[in-house]
Amino acid sequence: MPLAHAGSDDAASYPDKPIRIVVAYGVGGVADNIGRVLAAGLTQALGQSVYVDNRGGGGGTIGATIVAKAAPDGYTLLLTSPPMIAVAPLLIPDLYYNPKKDFAPIGTFATTPNILVANTALPVHSLAELVSYAKGPGKGDVSFASGGTGSTGDLSGQILNRTAGIDMTPIPYRSSALGFPDVIAGRVSFMFDSIPSTLGFIRAGQVRPIVVMSDQRSPLLPNVPTAVEEGYPAATMQFWMGLEGPAGLPAGVVAKLNAAMHAAMKSPLVIRSLEHLGAQPFLTSPAEFGALQERDIARYKPLVREIGLHAAN
């Protein structure tokens, strides 16, 4: 049943036509799959069609630019995540959008923690063993793959390097899917990636799960400990997914969309679909979402500067 009106003139007739969610990545990826779950949930909650429009490229910046320049009427929205908001502006000086000025935060709806996996031939079964190995027999020869420079996988590895005092060499790929064959073959030691992208390789026994880079275990991998449990709470990294619109989005429309997200995340079907993808509901208000973005920007900026990350060519 559609939600009641949000109590604002701006939202009184909204929505009266289909809503587009721009997913700034390709079809079939984690963001695309989770975005489609959200779209289905919002369609049910709003009583109006909500659909995904994939606009991949530029590490998410092409899709973000499209939304930043769209009319602030609530019919073009952006599925957003930390790399697009907190990292890309630090790597790309001529970015066509300002994450602080060009978007209206609506709210987060899900979190998908990263996981660290290892080549199965390595004598590493825990985070403590990884640190000992990287400081001992594997010193100077330990590497980690990620889905690209500045991706959450890349930052997870860099954060662990700093936290544990080790020196794993980052090997960025254009996508995480391209990195897994090298990890499986032993050409790269480890991989940091989201649980949804990694789950199939773990279940097939092609890589060994070491630790979830969060403060809570994943219900999909209940036997894999967290970085907090392993004694490295500073290595945790929250990978959220949220929804934003162009700056100037009417407050009534923002409120109605946030309420619809909360309603969608209460659906047993939506919850099961997210869990199947390795994600969990994570809801915030527009104000809380804005504050979360500010915290992430403040956290990642010194890290990106310190380790000298640059955009991939």
N, C-alpha and C positions, 0 to 999 in steps of 0.2 A: 504494500500500500504506500503511495507516495507520501512524503513528509508534508506536514502542515507548513504554511508560509512562515517565513522567518520574522515577520512583523515589521518589515521595512518596505517603503514604496518601491525601492530599487528591486526588491525580490518578489514583489507581488505577483508578477506574471512570469517570473523566471523559474524554470526554463520553458520556453515555448517552441524550441527547435532543438535538433541534436547538438550534443556537446562533443567537441574534439579534445582528446588528451594526446598531446604530442609526446611520444616516447622517442628520446633522442638517441636510440640505438636500434640495431637491426632486428628483423623478425626472428623469433625463436630463442632469443637470449633471455637472461634472467629478468631484466627490466621489462621486456616485452611481455613475457608470461605473467609477471606480477601485475603489470599495468592492465592486462586484459581481465584479470580477476577483479581488480578495482573497478574497471569500467562496467563489468557485469553487475557488481554490487551497487554502484551508483545508479545504473539504469533502473534497478528494482526500487531503490530508495526514492529517486526523483520522479519516477513515472515518465521519463523521457529518455530517448536513446543516447547512450554515451559510448563513444567508439575510440579506438586507438589509431593514431596516425604515426607510423614509424618514419622518423627523419634522422637517420644515423649519419655519423661522420664528425670529425673534429673532436673526438672524446666527449661527445654530448653537447658541444657548443653550438653546432648548427641548429639543432632543435630548440635549444634555449634561446637563440637569437630570434627564431621565428616567433616564439611566444612573446618575447620582450617587445617586439614591434607590432604585435597584434592589437586589435581594438580591445579595450578593457571592459568587455561586456559579459564575460563569464562563459563564452562559447569556445574559447581556445585556451586550454590549460596545459601546464607542463608537469610531467612526472619528473621529479628532481631528486638529486642525491648529493652527498658531500663532494665528489669530484667536480661536479658542474658548478657548485656554489663556492666551495672553499679552496679548491686546488687550481682549477683551470685559469682563474684570473691571475694567479701567481706565475703561471707558466707561459701564458700567452699575453704579451703586453698590449697587442692591438685588438683585444677581444671586443666584440660588437655589443656587449651588454655589461652592465654593472650589477652584480648580484645583490647589492644593498639598495639600489635605487630603482631598478627596472622591473621588479617583481613584487607581487602582493602575496605574502605567505598565507596559505589556507590551512595547512596542517599536515602532519605526518600520519601514516597509516600502517606502516610495516617496518620491520627491521630484519636484515639478513646478515648475520655475523659471518666474518671470514673464518676460514679454517686453514691450518698449516698441515700439509701432507708431505710425506717423504718418499723418495725412491725406496722400494722394498728391500733392496740389497744393502742399504746403509744400516749400520749397527745403532740405530736411533729409534727408540720407542717412546720417549717422553721429552718434554722440553728441557729437563735437567740433562738428559743424555745428549741432546742437541748442543747445548751450551758447552758441555765437556768435550764433545767431539770437535766443535768449531774452534775451541781453544787448544785442543790437543792434536790427535792424529789427522784431523781434517783441516787444520789451520792453513789458510791461504788457498784452499781448494774447495771451499764450500760456496755454493751459489743458490739463488732462489729465483724462480720464475714468477711473473705476474702478468696481468692483462694490460700492461703498458705503463710508461712513466707517469707518475702522479695518480695512478689508479689506487683504489683502497688496498689492493693486494700489495702494490709496490710500497705504499706508506706503512702497511703492517710490517713488512720486512725491515724497513728502515727504522721503525720505532723499536722493533725487537733488537736490532743491532745496537742501538743506543742504550736501551734498557739493560741488556744482558752483557754489554761490553764485548761483543763479538763483531766479526767482519765478514759477513756473507756478501758475496758479489751479486748485485741485482742484475737480472737478465729480463728486460722488458720485451713483451711480445705485442703484436698489434691486437691480439685478443688472447684470452686465457686458453681458449681451445687449441691455439697453435703451440702453446707451451707444454701441454700435457704429454705429447709424444716424447719430448726430450726428457722430461722428468721420469716417465715410465722406463725409458731406455737407459737412464743413468747419466745422460749427458749434462743434466742439471740436477742438483741435489734435492731441492725442495720446491714447493709451490705454495703461494698464498693466494687464495681465491675464495669466492663466496661458496657457502654450502650447496646451494642449488646447482652450481656449475660443477662441483666436485663429487657430488654424491654417487653418480653412476660409476666413476672410476674407483671409488672406495668400495662400493658393493661388488664390483667385479674383481677386487683384490689386486688392482693394478698399481695403486698407491696406498701408503700406510697413513692413517690419520694420526696426528700427533697432539694437537691442541686446538680448541676453539678460541678465537681471539675475542672473547667477550666475558661477561661476568656471570652468564647463565649457560648451562648446558643446552644443547639443541635436543628437542624431543625426537628428532630423526636419528641422532647419534648419541643416545643417552650414556654410553660408556666412554665417550671421549671427554676428558677433563677440560676445564677452562684455563685461560692464562692466569686468572685470579687464584684458582686452586693450585696451580703449578708454581705459585710464588712470584708471578710477574704481573701484578695488577696494572702497572703503568703501560703494559703492552696491549691492553684492551683497546678495541676500536669499534665504535658503534656505527654500523652502516645502515642508515635509515633511508626510507623512500617517502617522499612527500608530494604534495600537490600545491602548485602556485599558479597565479594568473599574472597578467600584465599589471604593472603599476597603475593605480587609479581604479582598480576593481572596486565597485561599490561595496560598502560594508555589509549591506543586507545580503548581497550575493555571496560574499565570503562566508557569512554566518550560515547561510543555507547550505552551501557546499560542505562546510565543516560538519554540520549536523548530519548531512547525508553520509559522509565518510564514517561517522560514529555508528550510524544505523547499519551501514553495510558491513562493518567489522563485527557486528553482533550476529550476523547470519551464520548458522552452522556450516552451510555450504561454502561460504567465503573463507571461514576459518580453516576448514579441511583443505580447501584448495591451496591456501597459503602454506599450510604445514607440509603439504605434498611437495611444494616447491622449496622447502627449507626456510620459510619466512614465518614470522609471528606478528600478530597485530601490535602496533605501537602508535597510540593515538595522542595527539597534542592539539591544543587550541592554536589559533593563529598567532597569538602573542607568545606562547610557549615555543612554537616553531621558529618564530623570528629570533628568540633568545638562543635557541639551540644552534641556529645558523651562525650567530655572532660568536658563540663559544667555539664552534668548529673552525671558523675563520681565524680566530685568535690562537687556537691550538696548532693548526697546520702551517700557518705563515712562518713562524720561526723554524719549524722543521724543514720546510721546503727550502728556505734560504740557507740553513745550516748545511744541508747535505748537497746543495747545489743542483737541485733538479732543474732540468730544462725540457721543454716540449720536444717530443720525438719528431724527427723529420718525416 
